[in-house]
């Protein structure tokens, strides 16, 4: 089961996140998403658990949990949509001069 975790403190490590979820069962992976430019945590990540029932128990037990001073938001991750949606749309073409009639 893939689990989405939001509101992760910036000081948290992937190992700390993995240990937190390991209290509920076997954790396959724990990944905190990093900003490409600053290389700092973006405050969310994903935890993959081998067993769905352990994943559901972790969601129930950790959603709203205070982790290093921040309240976690924990949900089952939704599959990524193909295409990824729009990134803002068209700005249109060059419209020309100042006093267009």
N, C-alpha and C positions, 0 to 999 in steps of 0.2 A: 504494500500500500504506500502510495506517495502522499506525503503530508506537507501542506503549506504552513509555514510559521512566520507570522508578522510581529513587528514591534520587538525585534531582537536587539538587545543593547549593543552599541558599537564596540564595547570592550569584550564582548563574548567571543569565544573561539569555537570553531567547528567541533573540536574535541569536547568542550563543555556542553554544547548542544547535544552531541551524540550521547554523552553520559546521562544527561537529563532524560532523554527518551529511552535509554537502555533500561531504566527502572521498570518499563512496561513490557519489554521484550527485546528480541534480537534486532539491532539496527544495522541495515545493510550499508547505509551512507547518510551523512549529514553534510549539507552544503549551505554556506552563507554566501549570498550573492554580493559581489564586490563591484563598486563603481569602476569603470574602465579607466577613467581619467585620474581620479584621486587615489585609487586603490584602497578606499575605505569601504566599510560595510554599508550596504544600502538599507539595512535594518530588516531584511526578510531573507528567508531561505527555505530549503526543502529537506525533509527527513524521509528516508525510505526504510520501511519496516517490512520484514519478510512475511509476517503473519497479519492478515487483515483484522483479526479479533484483537491482537495486541495493538495494532494501529488505532482502532476505534477506542480502546481503553486509554491510550495515550492522548488522543484528542479530547476525550471526556475529562481526563485528569489534569491536562495541562492548559486547556483553553481558559484564560483568565488567571493563570498562575503567575505569581511574582517571580521573575527570573532576573537576578542581578539588578533589582530596582525598577524593572519595567514589566508591565502586564502583557503577557503573551497572548496573541490571537492565533489559534490553532484550528485548522480545517482540513478536510480531505482536499487534496490538490485536484483541480479540474484539468482535464486534458487541454493542451495548447491548441488553439484553433488554427487551422490551416490558413495561410495567407497573412495572418497577423493583423488584419485590419488596416485602417488608414493612418497615415502619419501626418495628417494636417490638410491634405487636399491641395488643389492647384491654386497658385497665386495669380494665374492668368498671364497674358502676354504683356509686352511693353505697350503702353497706351499712347505714347507720343507726347507732343508738346504741351505748352502751358495753356493757351487760349483756344482750346479745341471747340469748334462750332458744330 
